[in-house]
Amino acid sequence: MFRSALMTVMTEAARKASKGLIRDFGEVENLQVSMKGPGDFVTAADRRAERLLVDQLSKARPGYGFLNEEGGEIIGSDASHRWIIDPLDGTTNFLHGIPIFAISIGLERDGQLIAGLVYNPISDEMFHAEKGKGAYVNERRLRVANRRELETSVIGTGIPTLNRPDHPGFMKELTAVMRQTSGVRRLGAAALDLAYVAAGRLDAFWERGLNPWDMAAGILLVREAGGYVTDLTGGQDMFKTSDVVCGNEFMTRELRTLIANARKTG
């Protein structure tokens, strides 16, 4: 499959950063799991991967800005382009030796997402998309699932953890979705959740409390796979609202309605 110069730059950067993550993941598996030692180790691995991504992408596209999970925002001389990067989405999985994590790279032009990549180095699955050119995993074209019955669907979500508020509100949502669907899955890496929706592995996905780097690449993947992506009010302000819901047109609408109604109860 032909890849554009831009996607070649992105895939090469992701593969180079992944080498360190694969090495560090092997080390994490051998560490005693505690809050201090392995946590500090993973933070260092995260930052090393981010520095490498910034270095590689800056060399290939000088002047582009960055919005990074670890390093924050870097204003570039080219004000129209901005990379949005998560060097290690699924940090908790990584810390516990669970091989479900990814590098996520999105690119904006004048505020519009034009390219996205989500790479799981353990499975060697490279999900990638460019605006108007479709979505792929490695060389295979992706399409969202066309299922139109909630009763047979499998839905992805993210569960609010210790440092996030509104657990009771989430439990209302989760209870409603569990009652109406075939199953709910929590991978622990939003970028991969979105990629799995694009691949038709999940019928839909919703989550609150996300950052732009968690979902930038995945949003474009879903769109280019023929899916719909909105915030939980049906708008397009996912970066501002910090929430997302996606799937095919039917699933996105039905899931959004189900969640809204759940919030009104009790």
BALOBA-1460 file (C-alpha; in Angstrom, 3 decimals):
// residues 266
<rec num="1" residu="m" x="0.000" y="0.000" z="0.000"/>
<rec num="2" residu="f" x="1.301" y="3.462" z="-0.904"/>
<rec num="3" residu="r" x="1.904" y="5.726" z="2.060"/>
<rec num="4" residu="s" x="2.251" y="9.463" z="1.758"/>
<rec num="5" residu="a" x="5.401" y="11.257" z="2.851"/>
<rec num="6" residu="l" x="3.521" y="12.547" z="5.896"/>
<rec num="7" residu="m" x="2.376" y="9.105" z="7.011"/>
<rec num="8" residu="t" x="5.845" y="7.704" z="6.417"/>
<rec num="9" residu="v" x="7.234" y="10.352" z="8.773"/>
<rec num="10" residu="m" x="4.649" y="9.457" z="11.412"/>
<rec num="11" residu="t" x="5.078" y="5.688" z="11.178"/>
<rec num="12" residu="e" x="8.867" y="5.904" z="11.310"/>
<rec num="13" residu="a" x="8.726" y="8.141" z="14.384"/>
<rec num="14" residu="a" x="6.289" y="5.764" z="16.116"/>
<rec num="15" residu="r" x="8.409" y="2.711" z="15.349"/>
<rec num="16" residu="k" x="11.572" y="4.362" z="16.653"/>
<rec num="17" residu="a" x="9.858" y="5.420" z="19.880"/>
<rec num="18" residu="s" x="8.340" y="1.951" z="20.257"/>
<rec num="19" residu="k" x="11.753" y="0.271" z="20.498"/>
<rec num="20" residu="g" x="12.415" y="1.918" z="23.852"/>
<rec num="21" residu="l" x="8.895" y="1.168" z="25.087"/>
<rec num="22" residu="i" x="9.235" y="-2.506" z="24.176"/>
<rec num="23" residu="r" x="12.538" y="-2.690" z="26.038"/>
<rec num="24" residu="d" x="11.143" y="-0.841" z="29.046"/>
<rec num="25" residu="f" x="7.987" y="-2.957" z="29.042"/>
<rec num="26" residu="g" x="10.148" y="-6.046" z="29.417"/>
<rec num="27" residu="e" x="11.839" y="-4.437" z="32.391"/>
<rec num="28" residu="v" x="8.538" y="-3.421" z="34.003"/>
<rec num="29" residu="e" x="7.345" y="-7.007" z="33.863"/>
<rec num="30" residu="n" x="10.321" y="-7.933" z="36.052"/>
<rec num="31" residu="l" x="9.862" y="-5.131" z="38.596"/>
<rec num="32" residu="q" x="8.001" y="-5.480" z="41.856"/>
<rec num="33" residu="v" x="4.788" y="-3.508" z="41.456"/>
<rec num="34" residu="s" x="4.756" y="-0.636" z="43.920"/>
<rec num="35" residu="m" x="3.624" y="2.978" z="43.784"/>
<rec num="36" residu="k" x="7.155" y="4.375" z="43.748"/>
<rec num="37" residu="g" x="9.714" y="2.289" z="41.861"/>
<rec num="38" residu="p" x="7.796" y="1.063" z="38.798"/>
<rec num="39" residu="g" x="5.740" y="4.265" z="38.676"/>
<rec num="40" residu="d" x="8.875" y="6.370" z="38.416"/>
<rec num="41" residu="f" x="10.290" y="3.936" z="35.879"/>
<rec num="42" residu="v" x="7.225" y="4.197" z="33.649"/>
<rec num="43" residu="t" x="7.223" y="7.992" z="33.891"/>
<rec num="44" residu="a" x="10.813" y="7.975" z="32.657"/>
<rec num="45" residu="a" x="9.894" y="5.616" z="29.807"/>
<rec num="46" residu="d" x="6.985" y="7.886" z="28.887"/>
<rec num="47" residu="r" x="9.208" y="10.967" z="28.759"/>
<rec num="48" residu="r" x="11.943" y="9.252" z="26.775"/>
<rec num="49" residu="a" x="9.410" y="8.181" z="24.156"/>
<rec num="50" residu="e" x="7.967" y="11.697" z="23.983"/>
<rec num="51" residu="r" x="11.378" y="13.304" z="23.536"/>
<rec num="52" residu="l" x="12.182" y="10.911" z="20.717"/>
<rec num="53" residu="l" x="8.850" y="11.580" z="18.977"/>
<rec num="54" residu="v" x="9.286" y="15.349" z="19.243"/>
<rec num="55" residu="d" x="12.836" y="15.098" z="17.933"/>
<rec num="56" residu="q" x="11.917" y="12.899" z="14.961"/>
<rec num="57" residu="l" x="8.820" y="14.860" z="13.986"/>
<rec num="58" residu="s" x="10.602" y="18.207" z="14.377"/>
<rec num="59" residu="k" x="13.381" y="17.101" z="12.054"/>
<rec num="60" residu="a" x="10.887" y="15.954" z="9.441"/>
<rec num="61" residu="r" x="8.528" y="18.932" z="9.746"/>
<rec num="62" residu="p" x="10.457" y="21.927" z="11.149"/>
<rec num="63" residu="g" x="8.316" y="24.632" z="12.691"/>
<rec num="64" residu="y" x="5.266" y="22.528" z="13.505"/>
<rec num="65" residu="g" x="3.950" y="23.051" z="17.037"/>
<rec num="66" residu="f" x="3.233" y="20.350" z="19.606"/>
<rec num="67" residu="l" x="0.667" y="19.531" z="22.265"/>
<rec num="68" residu="n" x="2.228" y="16.779" z="24.368"/>
<rec num="69" residu="e" x="1.006" y="14.870" z="27.386"/>
<rec num="70" residu="e" x="4.246" y="15.234" z="29.306"/>
<rec num="71" residu="g" x="5.858" y="18.343" z="27.849"/>
<rec num="72" residu="g" x="2.782" y="20.498" z="27.387"/>
<rec num="73" residu="e" x="2.375" y="22.856" z="24.451"/>
<rec num="74" residu="i" x="5.240" y="23.947" z="22.217"/>
<rec num="75" residu="i" x="4.433" y="26.865" z="19.915"/>
<rec num="76" residu="g" x="5.973" y="26.398" z="16.496"/>
<rec num="77" residu="s" x="6.916" y="28.951" z="13.872"/>
<rec num="78" residu="d" x="4.334" y="27.330" z="11.591"/>
<rec num="79" residu="a" x="1.146" y="28.411" z="13.350"/>
<rec num="80" residu="s" x="-1.126" y="26.375" z="11.078"/>
<rec num="81" residu="h" x="0.198" y="22.930" z="12.065"/>
<rec num="82" residu="r" x="0.263" y="21.185" z="15.445"/>
<rec num="83" residu="w" x="1.188" y="17.648" z="16.462"/>
<rec num="84" residu="i" x="-0.905" y="16.175" z="19.318"/>
<rec num="85" residu="i" x="1.033" y="13.378" z="20.986"/>
<rec num="86" residu="d" x="0.571" y="10.752" z="23.670"/>
<rec num="87" residu="p" x="3.797" y="8.724" z="23.835"/>
<rec num="88" residu="l" x="2.267" y="6.077" z="26.094"/>
<rec num="89" residu="d" x="-1.502" y="5.799" z="26.264"/>
<rec num="90" residu="g" x="-2.377" y="3.065" z="28.742"/>
<rec num="91" residu="t" x="0.299" y="3.853" z="31.327"/>
<rec num="92" residu="t" x="-1.384" y="1.812" z="34.061"/>
<rec num="93" residu="n" x="-1.520" y="-1.224" z="31.782"/>
<rec num="94" residu="f" x="2.165" y="-0.709" z="30.973"/>
<rec num="95" residu="l" x="3.003" y="-0.451" z="34.676"/>
<rec num="96" residu="h" x="1.273" y="-3.763" z="35.412"/>
<rec num="97" residu="g" x="2.727" y="-5.673" z="32.475"/>
<rec num="98" residu="i" x="-0.545" y="-5.697" z="30.507"/>
<rec num="99" residu="p" x="0.273" y="-5.477" z="26.760"/>
<rec num="100" residu="i" x="-2.528" y="-3.029" z="25.891"/>
<rec num="101" residu="f" x="-0.957" y="0.398" z="25.345"/>
<rec num="102" residu="a" x="-0.146" y="2.602" z="22.396"/>
<rec num="103" residu="i" x="1.672" y="5.546" z="20.917"/>
<rec num="104" residu="s" x="-0.808" y="8.109" z="19.593"/>
<rec num="105" residu="i" x="0.084" y="10.856" z="17.103"/>
<rec num="106" residu="g" x="-2.420" y="13.295" z="15.645"/>
<rec num="107" residu="l" x="-1.800" y="16.227" z="13.340"/>
<rec num="108" residu="e" x="-3.925" y="19.359" z="13.038"/>
<rec num="109" residu="r" x="-3.896" y="21.856" z="10.202"/>
<rec num="110" residu="d" x="-5.674" y="25.122" z="11.003"/>
<rec num="111" residu="g" x="-7.500" y="23.381" z="13.851"/>
<rec num="112" residu="q" x="-8.708" y="20.449" z="11.725"/>
<rec num="113" residu="l" x="-7.421" y="16.897" z="12.223"/>
<rec num="114" residu="i" x="-5.735" y="15.763" z="9.022"/>
<rec num="115" residu="a" x="-3.704" y="12.704" z="10.092"/>
<rec num="116" residu="g" x="-3.755" y="10.200" z="12.924"/>
<rec num="117" residu="l" x="-1.770" y="7.163" z="14.014"/>
<rec num="118" residu="v" x="-2.239" y="4.744" z="16.922"/>
<rec num="119" residu="y" x="0.444" y="2.075" z="17.314"/>
<rec num="120" residu="n" x="0.476" y="-0.864" z="19.725"/>
<rec num="121" residu="p" x="4.100" y="-2.024" z="19.623"/>
<rec num="122" residu="i" x="3.358" y="-5.336" z="21.332"/>
<rec num="123" residu="s" x="0.800" y="-6.509" z="18.763"/>
<rec num="124" residu="d" x="2.572" y="-4.544" z="15.995"/>
<rec num="125" residu="e" x="-0.759" y="-3.081" z="14.879"/>
<rec num="126" residu="m" x="-0.364" y="0.312" z="13.217"/>
<rec num="127" residu="f" x="-3.730" y="2.073" z="12.888"/>
<rec num="128" residu="h" x="-3.404" y="5.093" z="10.605"/>
<rec num="129" residu="a" x="-5.540" y="7.540" z="8.657"/>
<rec num="130" residu="e" x="-5.319" y="10.729" z="6.644"/>
<rec num="131" residu="k" x="-8.267" y="12.998" z="6.027"/>
<rec num="132" residu="g" x="-10.120" y="11.907" z="2.903"/>
<rec num="133" residu="k" x="-7.932" y="8.831" z="2.377"/>
<rec num="134" residu="g" x="-9.552" y="6.208" z="4.620"/>
<rec num="135" residu="a" x="-8.374" y="4.362" z="7.721"/>
<rec num="136" residu="y" x="-6.143" y="1.306" z="7.871"/>
<rec num="137" residu="v" x="-4.553" y="-1.135" z="10.272"/>
<rec num="138" residu="n" x="-1.180" y="-1.999" z="8.774"/>
<rec num="139" residu="e" x="-2.253" y="-2.597" z="5.120"/>
<rec num="140" residu="r" x="-5.916" y="-3.509" z="5.692"/>
<rec num="141" residu="r" x="-8.723" y="-0.994" z="5.136"/>
<rec num="142" residu="l" x="-10.960" y="-0.358" z="8.141"/>
<rec num="143" residu="r" x="-14.717" y="0.111" z="8.404"/>
<rec num="144" residu="v" x="-16.784" y="0.645" z="11.524"/>
<rec num="145" residu="a" x="-19.239" y="-2.134" z="12.390"/>
<rec num="146" residu="n" x="-22.674" y="-1.744" z="10.784"/>
<rec num="147" residu="r" x="-24.604" y="-3.339" z="13.648"/>
<rec num="148" residu="r" x="-27.901" y="-1.594" z="14.389"/>
<rec num="149" residu="e" x="-29.120" y="-3.421" z="17.490"/>
<rec num="150" residu="l" x="-27.902" y="-2.371" z="20.914"/>
<rec num="151" residu="e" x="-28.846" y="-5.813" z="22.237"/>
<rec num="152" residu="t" x="-26.093" y="-7.514" z="20.205"/>
<rec num="153" residu="s" x="-23.465" y="-4.783" z="20.524"/>
<rec num="154" residu="v" x="-20.223" y="-4.635" z="22.483"/>
<rec num="155" residu="i" x="-19.426" y="-1.169" z="23.821"/>
<rec num="156" residu="g" x="-16.138" y="0.248" z="25.055"/>
<rec num="157" residu="t" x="-15.743" y="2.757" z="27.870"/>
<rec num="158" residu="g" x="-13.288" y="4.237" z="30.321"/>
<rec num="159" residu="i" x="-13.899" y="3.993" z="34.059"/>
<rec num="160" residu="p" x="-13.169" y="7.028" z="36.254"/>
<rec num="161" residu="t" x="-10.381" y="6.157" z="38.667"/>
<rec num="162" residu="l" x="-9.238" y="7.296" z="42.102"/>
<rec num="163" residu="n" x="-8.421" y="10.889" z="41.168"/>
<rec num="164" residu="r" x="-11.530" y="11.527" z="39.053"/>
<rec num="165" residu="p" x="-14.881" y="12.693" z="40.431"/>
<rec num="166" residu="d" x="-18.440" y="11.683" z="39.561"/>
<rec num="167" residu="h" x="-18.262" y="7.952" z="40.147"/>
<rec num="168" residu="p" x="-22.022" y="7.821" z="40.940"/>
<rec num="169" residu="g" x="-22.843" y="9.481" z="37.612"/>
<rec num="170" residu="f" x="-20.678" y="7.014" z="35.733"/>
<rec num="171" residu="m" x="-22.317" y="4.075" z="37.512"/>
<rec num="172" residu="k" x="-25.702" y="5.284" z="36.265"/>
<rec num="173" residu="e" x="-24.371" y="5.334" z="32.720"/>
<rec num="174" residu="l" x="-22.697" y="1.951" z="33.024"/>
<rec num="175" residu="t" x="-25.788" y="0.307" z="34.492"/>
<rec num="176" residu="a" x="-27.951" y="1.623" z="31.675"/>
<rec num="177" residu="v" x="-25.528" y="0.464" z="28.983"/>
<rec num="178" residu="m" x="-25.064" y="-2.978" z="30.564"/>
<rec num="179" residu="r" x="-28.825" y="-3.515" z="30.613"/>
<rec num="180" residu="q" x="-29.222" y="-2.698" z="26.916"/>
<rec num="181" residu="t" x="-26.153" y="-4.299" z="25.313"/>
<rec num="182" residu="s" x="-24.343" y="-7.586" z="24.895"/>
<rec num="183" residu="g" x="-21.309" y="-6.424" z="26.840"/>
<rec num="184" residu="v" x="-19.088" y="-3.579" z="27.999"/>
<rec num="185" residu="r" x="-15.292" y="-3.591" z="27.682"/>
<rec num="186" residu="r" x="-12.686" y="-1.428" z="29.397"/>
<rec num="187" residu="l" x="-9.260" y="-1.634" z="27.706"/>
<rec num="188" residu="g" x="-7.593" y="1.142" z="29.677"/>
<rec num="189" residu="a" x="-6.252" y="2.998" z="26.618"/>
<rec num="190" residu="a" x="-8.673" y="5.409" z="24.945"/>
<rec num="191" residu="a" x="-6.589" y="5.686" z="21.779"/>
<rec num="192" residu="l" x="-6.919" y="1.937" z="21.256"/>
<rec num="193" residu="d" x="-10.632" y="2.032" z="22.124"/>
<rec num="194" residu="l" x="-11.177" y="4.510" z="19.301"/>
<rec num="195" residu="a" x="-8.988" y="2.485" z="16.949"/>
<rec num="196" residu="y" x="-11.015" y="-0.633" z="17.793"/>
<rec num="197" residu="v" x="-14.227" y="1.199" z="16.926"/>
<rec num="198" residu="a" x="-12.670" y="2.129" z="13.588"/>
<rec num="199" residu="a" x="-11.770" y="-1.532" z="13.078"/>
<rec num="200" residu="g" x="-15.281" y="-2.757" z="13.954"/>
<rec num="201" residu="r" x="-14.038" y="-4.651" z="17.018"/>
<rec num="202" residu="l" x="-16.114" y="-2.432" z="19.286"/>
<rec num="203" residu="d" x="-19.503" y="-1.236" z="18.097"/>
<rec num="204" residu="a" x="-19.251" y="2.044" z="19.995"/>
<rec num="205" residu="f" x="-17.283" y="3.800" z="22.715"/>
<rec num="206" residu="w" x="-17.842" y="6.566" z="25.229"/>
<rec num="207" residu="e" x="-15.697" y="8.192" z="27.884"/>
<rec num="208" residu="r" x="-15.501" y="11.370" z="29.946"/>
<rec num="209" residu="g" x="-12.451" y="13.162" z="31.298"/>
<rec num="210" residu="l" x="-10.216" y="12.722" z="28.271"/>
<rec num="211" residu="n" x="-7.452" y="15.017" z="27.036"/>
<rec num="212" residu="p" x="-6.856" y="15.966" z="23.386"/>
<rec num="213" residu="w" x="-3.831" y="13.649" z="23.152"/>
<rec num="214" residu="d" x="-5.984" y="10.701" z="24.291"/>
<rec num="215" residu="m" x="-8.362" y="11.008" z="21.362"/>
<rec num="216" residu="a" x="-6.988" y="13.190" z="18.545"/>
<rec num="217" residu="a" x="-5.643" y="10.378" z="16.373"/>
<rec num="218" residu="g" x="-8.527" y="8.058" z="17.226"/>
<rec num="219" residu="i" x="-11.168" y="10.606" z="16.243"/>
<rec num="220" residu="l" x="-9.785" y="10.774" z="12.707"/>
<rec num="221" residu="l" x="-9.492" y="6.983" z="12.522"/>
<rec num="222" residu="v" x="-13.189" y="6.572" z="13.321"/>
<rec num="223" residu="r" x="-14.251" y="9.271" z="10.864"/>
<rec num="224" residu="e" x="-12.145" y="7.836" z="8.057"/>
<rec num="225" residu="a" x="-13.540" y="4.366" z="8.772"/>
<rec num="226" residu="g" x="-17.031" y="5.709" z="8.086"/>
<rec num="227" residu="g" x="-17.992" y="6.341" z="11.705"/>
<rec num="228" residu="y" x="-19.451" y="9.232" z="13.636"/>
<rec num="229" residu="v" x="-17.749" y="11.044" z="16.508"/>
<rec num="230" residu="t" x="-19.372" y="13.621" z="18.779"/>
<rec num="231" residu="d" x="-19.200" y="14.851" z="22.316"/>
<rec num="232" residu="l" x="-21.909" y="13.632" z="24.682"/>
<rec num="233" residu="t" x="-24.203" y="16.525" z="23.773"/>
<rec num="234" residu="g" x="-23.968" y="15.739" z="20.063"/>
<rec num="235" residu="g" x="-21.540" y="18.553" z="19.312"/>
<rec num="236" residu="q" x="-18.031" y="18.622" z="17.883"/>
<rec num="237" residu="d" x="-16.202" y="20.185" z="20.847"/>
<rec num="238" residu="m" x="-14.585" y="16.997" z="22.144"/>
<rec num="239" residu="f" x="-11.333" y="18.746" z="23.073"/>
<rec num="240" residu="k" x="-13.268" y="21.341" z="25.106"/>
<rec num="241" residu="t" x="-15.846" y="19.051" z="26.718"/>
<rec num="242" residu="s" x="-13.257" y="16.288" z="27.333"/>
<rec num="243" residu="d" x="-15.786" y="13.594" z="26.426"/>
<rec num="244" residu="v" x="-16.474" y="11.517" z="23.346"/>
<rec num="245" residu="v" x="-18.961" y="9.017" z="21.932"/>
<rec num="246" residu="c" x="-18.500" y="7.217" z="18.621"/>
<rec num="247" residu="g" x="-19.595" y="4.335" z="16.429"/>
<rec num="248" residu="n" x="-21.721" y="4.093" z="13.329"/>
<rec num="249" residu="e" x="-24.477" y="6.697" z="12.969"/>
<rec num="250" residu="f" x="-27.113" y="4.541" z="14.685"/>
<rec num="251" residu="m" x="-24.886" y="3.396" z="17.564"/>
<rec num="252" residu="t" x="-23.557" y="6.877" z="18.255"/>
<rec num="253" residu="r" x="-27.058" y="8.334" z="18.449"/>
<rec num="254" residu="e" x="-28.507" y="5.491" z="20.520"/>
<rec num="255" residu="l" x="-25.607" y="5.377" z="22.961"/>
<rec num="256" residu="r" x="-25.677" y="9.133" z="23.427"/>
<rec num="257" residu="t" x="-29.418" y="9.003" z="24.158"/>
<rec num="258" residu="l" x="-29.006" y="6.078" z="26.535"/>
<rec num="259" residu="i" x="-26.315" y="7.905" z="28.514"/>
<rec num="260" residu="a" x="-28.267" y="11.178" z="28.637"/>
<rec num="261" residu="n" x="-31.358" y="9.385" z="29.931"/>
<rec num="262" residu="a" x="-29.292" y="7.544" z="32.544"/>
<rec num="263" residu="r" x="-28.076" y="10.879" z="33.922"/>
<rec num="264" residu="k" x="-31.670" y="12.059" z="34.375"/>
<rec num="265" residu="t" x="-32.674" y="9.119" z="36.554"/>
<rec num="266" residu="g" x="-32.422" y="8.938" z="40.288"/>
